[in-house]
Amino acid sequence: MRTTTTPFEDPEWLSDRFYYPAMYAWARIRPHGVASSLTDRIKHAGKLYSTVTGLQRTRALEHLAAAFRFENWHQLRQHLEHPIVSESGQAADQWVDRLKLLLVLLEDTDPEVPFADEYAQAMELIGSRLSQLAGVPLEKVLDGVCAKLAMADNWKSGLERSPLDAKAPLYTASIKDELLWIEPSMACVELIDLLYNRLPENPTKDQVRKNIVWLKAVLKKQPGFLDGLLALALDEQFLGNTRESLEVVEAALKTTETQLLQGYKGRIEWGVTSNRVYLRMLWLRMEIYQELGEPKKCLAAARRILRLNPRDNQGARFVVPLLQIQLGEFDKALVSSRARRDEFIDACQYLTRAFAQFGAGNHKAFIRDLLAALFDFPWLRCFLLNDEQALAKGESGIRSVEPDVDMFCDFGWPAYQAVPGLNATCWIILNKPAVIKAEQELRMYWNGFWGVRDSTRVGNHEGWEDLKNRLIDQLEEVIGPKVVW
């Protein structure tokens, strides 16, 4: 049997079996399928290598086997055809370990995306070994074999490919199981990675301004980059350029609706991750309408989000009643603020209902909902009194669940100010000694058990809930007749 010398040592970076973790796992789970695919790829590489070097096909396969540190093509083929498999059907580590460098041949490459660093490193190692075995220049092997396996004209062009030069659409849309799927291309994913690695978590205004310059340059080359348009709109909003932000997001929505949706009227669910760019655009437009003081447009935008994504992962159902309160539609707000079946009602939802109850003239229900909100989330005292220092000494402001305060403040404050007499009435109630005393009693009970893990623990959550409900019953009677509505 003909044997090719294999003098090669694996570099240190290849010693880790998780160099290609996803492929390694796939090889273990589906050894026969991976082996079959690898055999096809090796034969294709052998054909390219034979053309470049002038070697016979069988000799080319011997060289390829040596490059992957097998004695000969027969040994490599036998290894692929007879995986060592356990009773569970998974391949043994020792079988997969010998495929580490081979697995790079299964890497998906895209003609509009540059090679990943790990891919280029592995392919250049293979090219270097083949170059030594055949005695031909490395560049010739990289261009004629490695580049062709990666769908590139030559190795340099593959390294220098840029998603900014992509010609194919960055996004496509399809219907699967009666749902819309907006899917980014590989070039688009590359651009998204570049985008979200640019800014720190809490950027300065100067950093955002520089990011806007970069985004505009990117969008000049790729005007259909929806994630970039959304980022530009958000950056403009961050800088306080509300009108400019609205112009950008409306242009982005128009692009999406004309090029991708094309009259589609069905659901667009948040659970399809790639749909989120469109749903985030809709949410941003809703926020901008609120900032511009246009509650009717904002309400229509929120309802559209709910229609497209009824599961409402973004929280539009919490915004709708607050907008209806702004518009004086109190009875509608009471209907909209009802909790869904089996849904936990948080403090901000109680406070939303309190606002609507007050506007509708349901004063007893207003008191109960207001107190339930205050006792469940004491920080709301700061919100209602517009005073960051309103909490009592030693009060954290939080109980077991902290609602989405930012969203509530954005939409709840205008609603709070829109109802005649509401602000003054809340101020009167929150400053009543009986209410302050009840807050203190609840705080002491809570601190007696929450976070306490030793024998000093006194009480439990059920006891706290019972105390809260008793105090609400008592205060309803005390407050009701004495508040000037």
C-alpha positions in Angstrom: 0.0 0.0 0.0 1.4 3.4 -1.0 2.2 5.6 2.0 2.9 9.4 2.2 5.2 10.6 5.0 3.4 12.8 7.5 6.0 15.0 9.2 3.5 17.6 10.3 2.8 18.5 13.9 -0.4 20.2 14.9 0.0 23.8 16.2 -1.1 24.5 19.7 -4.3 26.4 18.7 -5.5 23.2 17.0 -5.0 21.0 20.1 -8.4 22.2 21.6 -11.1 19.8 20.4 -13.5 22.8 20.6 -11.7 24.8 18.0 -14.8 24.3 15.9 -17.3 23.6 18.8 -20.5 23.4 16.7 -19.0 21.2 14.1 -17.3 19.0 16.7 -20.7 18.5 18.4 -22.4 17.8 15.1 -19.7 15.2 14.2 -20.4 13.4 17.5 -24.2 13.4 17.1 -24.3 12.6 13.4 -21.0 10.8 12.6 -22.2 9.0 9.5 -23.7 12.2 7.9 -20.6 14.2 8.7 -18.3 11.5 7.4 -20.2 11.4 4.1 -20.1 15.1 3.7 -16.4 15.2 4.5 -15.7 12.5 1.9 -17.4 14.6 -0.8 -15.5 17.7 0.2 -12.1 15.9 0.3 -12.7 14.5 -3.2 -13.6 17.9 -4.4 -10.5 19.3 -2.8 -8.5 16.5 -4.4 -9.8 17.5 -7.9 -8.8 21.1 -7.4 -5.4 20.2 -6.0 -4.8 17.8 -8.9 -5.5 20.6 -11.3 -3.2 23.0 -9.6 -0.2 20.6 -9.2 -0.7 18.3 -12.2 -0.7 15.3 -9.9 -2.8 12.3 -10.6 -6.1 12.3 -8.7 -5.1 9.3 -6.6 -1.8 10.9 -5.7 -3.6 14.2 -4.8 -5.8 12.3 -2.4 -2.7 10.8 -0.7 -1.3 14.3 -0.2 -4.6 15.5 1.3 -4.6 12.6 3.7 -1.1 13.4 4.8 -2.1 17.1 5.3 -4.7 15.9 7.7 -2.1 13.6 9.4 -3.3 10.3 8.1 -0.9 7.7 6.8 -2.6 7.5 3.4 -6.0 8.0 1.7 -7.0 4.4 2.5 -6.6 5.0 6.2 -8.5 8.3 6.0 -11.3 6.8 4.1 -11.5 3.8 6.5 -11.7 6.2 9.4 -14.6 8.1 7.9 -16.4 5.0 6.8 -16.2 3.3 10.2 -16.8 5.7 13.0 -16.5 4.4 16.6 -20.0 4.8 17.9 -21.4 4.2 21.4 -24.7 2.5 22.2 -26.3 6.0 22.3 -25.4 6.4 18.6 -22.8 9.2 19.4 -19.2 9.0 18.1 -16.4 8.5 20.5 -14.1 11.4 21.2 -11.0 9.6 19.8 -12.8 9.3 16.5 -13.9 12.9 16.3 -10.5 14.2 17.5 -8.8 13.0 14.4 -11.2 15.1 12.3 -10.4 18.5 14.0 -8.7 20.0 11.0 -10.9 18.2 8.5 -14.0 19.8 10.0 -13.0 23.2 8.6 -13.9 21.9 5.1 -17.6 21.9 6.2 -17.6 25.5 7.2 -20.2 27.5 5.4 -18.7 30.5 3.6 -20.5 33.3 1.8 -19.2 35.0 -1.3 -20.0 38.4 0.1 -18.5 37.9 3.6 -14.7 37.9 4.5 -13.2 34.7 5.9 -13.5 34.4 9.7 -10.0 34.5 11.3 -10.3 30.9 12.6 -11.3 29.7 9.1 -8.5 31.5 7.4 -6.0 30.2 9.9 -7.0 26.6 9.4 -7.2 26.8 5.7 -3.8 28.4 5.5 -2.4 25.6 7.6 -3.8 23.1 5.1 -2.5 25.1 2.2 1.0 25.2 3.7 1.1 21.5 4.1 -0.1 20.8 0.6 2.4 23.3 -0.8 5.2 21.5 1.0 4.1 18.0 -0.2 3.8 19.0 -3.8 6.7 21.5 -3.9 4.6 24.3 -5.4 4.2 27.9 -4.1 1.9 28.4 -1.2 0.0 31.2 -3.1 -0.8 28.7 -5.9 -2.4 26.3 -3.5 -4.3 29.0 -1.6 -5.6 30.5 -4.8 -6.4 27.2 -6.6 -7.6 25.0 -3.8 -8.4 26.9 -0.6 -10.0 29.9 -2.2 -12.1 27.8 -4.6 -13.4 25.7 -1.6 -14.5 29.0 -0.1 -16.2 30.3 -3.2 -13.6 33.1 -3.8 -11.7 34.0 -6.9 -8.4 34.0 -5.1 -7.3 33.9 -1.5 -6.6 37.6 -1.1 -10.0 38.6 -2.4 -11.6 36.2 0.1 -9.7 37.9 2.9 -10.7 41.3 1.7 -14.3 40.7 1.0 -16.6 43.3 2.6 -20.3 43.1 3.4 -20.5 46.7 2.3 -20.0 45.5 -1.2 -22.7 42.9 -1.1 -24.9 42.9 -4.2 -27.6 40.4 -3.0 -30.5 41.7 -0.8 -29.5 42.0 2.9 -32.9 40.7 3.9 -35.4 38.3 2.5 -39.0 37.5 3.7 -40.9 34.3 3.5 -44.0 32.7 5.0 -43.5 29.6 7.2 -46.4 28.1 9.1 -48.5 31.1 8.2 -46.0 33.4 9.9 -43.7 36.0 8.3 -39.9 35.4 8.7 -37.6 38.3 7.9 -34.2 36.8 7.5 -30.8 38.5 7.2 -28.2 37.4 4.7 -24.7 36.4 5.9 -23.4 39.8 4.7 -26.1 41.4 6.8 -25.2 39.4 9.9 -21.6 40.5 9.4 -22.8 44.2 9.3 -24.9 43.7 12.4 -21.9 42.3 14.3 -19.9 45.3 13.2 -22.7 47.6 14.3 -23.3 46.2 17.8 -19.6 46.0 18.7 -19.0 49.7 18.1 -20.6 51.5 21.1 -20.1 50.8 24.8 -23.1 50.0 27.0 -23.4 53.6 28.2 -22.0 55.8 25.4 -21.3 59.5 25.6 -22.9 62.0 23.2 -19.6 62.4 21.4 -19.4 58.6 20.9 -22.9 58.6 19.5 -22.2 61.5 17.2 -19.2 59.5 15.8 -21.3 56.5 15.4 -23.8 58.5 13.4 -21.0 59.5 11.0 -20.1 55.8 10.6 -23.7 54.7 10.1 -24.3 57.3 7.4 -21.3 56.1 5.6 -22.5 52.5 5.8 -26.0 53.4 4.8 -24.7 55.3 1.8 -23.2 52.0 0.5 -26.0 49.7 1.8 -29.2 51.9 2.0 -31.3 48.8 2.8 -29.5 47.9 6.0 -32.5 48.0 8.3 -30.6 47.4 11.5 -28.4 50.3 10.6 -31.4 52.6 9.9 -32.9 51.6 13.3 -29.6 52.3 15.0 -29.3 55.7 13.3 -32.9 56.6 14.4 -32.1 55.5 18.0 -28.9 57.6 18.0 -30.7 60.7 16.8 -33.3 60.1 19.5 -30.5 59.8 22.1 -29.2 63.2 21.0 -32.6 64.8 21.3 -33.1 65.1 17.5 -36.6 63.8 17.6 -37.8 64.9 14.2 -34.7 63.6 12.5 -35.2 60.3 14.3 -38.8 60.1 13.1 -37.7 60.8 9.5 -35.2 57.9 9.6 -37.5 55.4 11.2 -40.4 56.2 8.8 -38.0 55.7 5.9 -36.9 52.4 7.3 -40.5 51.3 7.8 -41.4 52.3 4.3 -38.4 50.3 3.0 -39.4 47.2 5.0 -43.1 47.4 4.0 -42.5 47.9 0.3 -39.6 45.6 -0.2 -40.3 42.8 2.3 -43.9 42.8 3.5 -45.4 43.7 0.2 -49.0 43.8 1.5 -48.6 41.1 4.1 -51.4 41.4 6.7 -50.7 38.5 9.0 -48.7 38.2 12.3 -45.1 39.2 12.7 -44.0 37.5 15.9 -41.2 38.6 18.2 -40.3 35.0 18.7 -38.8 35.0 15.3 -35.7 36.8 16.3 -34.9 38.3 12.9 -38.4 39.9 12.9 -37.5 42.1 15.8 -35.8 44.8 13.8 -39.2 45.7 12.2 -41.1 45.5 15.5 -38.4 47.7 17.2 -38.9 50.2 14.4 -42.6 50.3 15.1 -42.0 50.7 18.8 -39.5 53.5 18.3 -42.0 55.4 16.1 -44.6 54.9 18.9 -42.1 56.4 21.4 -41.4 59.4 19.1 -45.1 60.2 18.7 -45.3 60.2 22.5 -42.3 62.6 22.7 -43.9 64.9 20.1 -47.1 65.0 22.1 -49.3 63.1 19.6 -51.2 60.5 21.7 -53.7 59.6 19.0 -50.9 58.6 16.6 -49.1 56.9 19.5 -52.2 54.9 20.4 -52.7 53.8 16.7 -49.0 52.7 16.6 -49.4 50.7 19.9 -52.5 49.0 18.6 -50.7 48.1 15.4 -47.9 46.4 17.4 -50.4 44.4 19.3 -52.2 43.3 16.1 -49.0 42.2 14.5 -47.6 40.5 17.6 -50.6 39.5 19.9 -48.2 37.8 22.4 -46.9 41.3 23.0 -43.3 40.6 24.1 -42.6 44.4 23.9 -45.3 45.5 26.3 -47.6 47.5 24.1 -50.7 46.3 26.1 -49.4 48.3 29.0 -49.0 51.5 26.9 -52.5 51.4 25.4 -54.5 52.2 28.6 -52.1 55.0 29.5 -52.6 56.6 26.1 -56.4 56.2 26.4 -56.2 58.0 29.8 -54.3 60.9 28.1 -57.1 61.1 25.6 -59.8 61.0 28.3 -61.1 57.5 27.3 -61.3 56.2 30.9 -63.8 53.4 30.4 -61.8 52.1 27.5 -58.6 52.3 29.6 -60.3 50.2 32.3 -61.0 47.5 29.7 -57.5 47.7 28.1 -55.8 47.5 31.5 -57.4 44.2 32.5 -54.8 41.5 33.0 -54.6 38.6 30.6 -55.6 35.2 31.9 -53.0 33.9 34.4 -51.0 37.1 34.2 -49.4 38.6 37.2 -50.5 42.2 37.8 -47.6 44.4 38.8 -47.7 47.7 40.6 -47.5 49.9 37.5 -50.6 48.1 36.1 -52.4 48.8 39.4 -51.5 52.5 39.2 -52.6 52.6 35.6 -56.0 51.3 36.7 -56.1 53.8 39.5 -55.7 56.6 37.0 -58.5 55.3 34.9 -60.7 54.7 37.9 -60.3 58.2 39.1 -61.1 59.6 35.6 -64.2 57.4 35.4 -65.4 58.6 38.8 -64.9 55.2 40.5 -63.4 56.7 43.6 -63.4 53.7 45.9 -61.8 51.5 43.2 -59.3 54.3 42.7 -58.2 54.3 46.3 -57.8 50.5 46.4 -55.8 50.4 43.2 -53.6 53.3 44.2 -52.8 51.8 47.6 -52.1 48.3 46.0 -49.7 50.0 43.6 -48.0 52.0 46.4 -47.6 49.1 48.8 -46.4 46.6 46.1 -43.8 49.1 44.8 -43.0 51.9 47.3 -40.8 53.7 44.8 -44.1 54.9 43.2 -44.3 57.5 46.0 -41.3 59.2 44.3 -43.1 59.1 41.0 -46.5 60.4 42.3 -44.9 63.2 44.3 -42.3 64.0 41.7 -39.6 63.8 44.4 -36.6 61.5 44.2 -36.1 61.9 48.0 -39.7 60.9 48.9 -38.9 57.4 50.3 -38.7 56.9 54.0 -35.3 56.2 55.6 -34.3 52.6 55.1 -36.9 52.0 52.4 -35.4 50.3 49.3 -38.5 51.2 47.2 -38.7 47.6 45.8 -40.5 44.5 46.9 -40.1 41.2 45.2 -40.8 42.3 41.6 -39.6 45.6 40.0 -41.8 46.7 37.0 -40.4 48.3 33.9 -40.0 51.8 35.4 -38.6 53.5 32.3 -41.5 52.5 30.1 -44.0 53.5 32.8 -42.5 56.9 33.3 -42.4 57.6 29.6 -46.1 56.9 29.1 -47.4 57.1 32.7 -46.3 60.7 33.5 -48.3 62.3 30.7 -51.3 60.3 31.7 -50.9 61.3 35.3 -50.8 65.0 34.3 -53.7 64.7 31.9 -56.5 63.8 34.4 -57.9 66.9 36.2 -57.5 66.7 39.9 -55.6 63.4 39.9 -52.2 64.8 40.9 -53.6 66.9 43.8 -55.7 64.0 45.1 -52.7 61.6 45.1 -50.7 64.2 46.9 -53.4 64.4 49.6 -53.6 60.7 50.0 -49.9 60.0 50.1 -49.4 62.6 52.8 -52.1 61.2 55.1 -50.5 59.9 58.4 -52.6 56.7 58.2 -51.1 55.9 54.8 -47.5 56.7 55.9 -48.1 54.5 59.0 -49.4 51.6 56.9 -46.3 51.8 54.6 -44.1 51.7 57.7 -45.9 48.6 59.1 -45.6 46.8 55.8 -41.9 47.7 55.4 -41.2 46.4 58.9 -43.0 43.1 58.1 -41.3 42.7 54.8 -37.8 43.3 56.2 -38.5 40.7 58.8 -38.6 37.9 56.4 -37.3 39.0 52.9 -33.7 37.9 52.5 -33.5 36.5 56.0 -32.3 32.9 56.0 -31.6 32.2 59.7 -33.7 31.7 62.9 -34.4 35.5 63.1 -36.8 35.3 60.1 -40.3 36.4 61.1 -43.3 36.1 58.7 -43.6 35.1 55.0 -44.9 36.4 51.7 -48.5 35.1 52.4 -48.6 37.0 55.7 -47.4 40.1 54.1 -50.1 39.9 51.4 -52.7 39.4 54.1 -51.5 42.4 56.0 -51.5 44.5 52.8 -55.1 43.6 52.0 -56.2 44.3 55.6 -54.6 47.7 55.5 -56.1 48.6 52.2 -59.6 47.7 53.5 -59.0 49.9 56.5 -57.6 52.8 54.6 -60.4 52.7 52.0 -62.9 53.5 54.9 -60.6 56.2 56.4 -59.7 58.0 53.2 -62.9 57.7 51.2 -65.1 60.3 52.9 -62.3 62.7 53.7 -60.7 63.3 50.3 -62.0 66.3 48.3 -62.5 65.0 44.8 
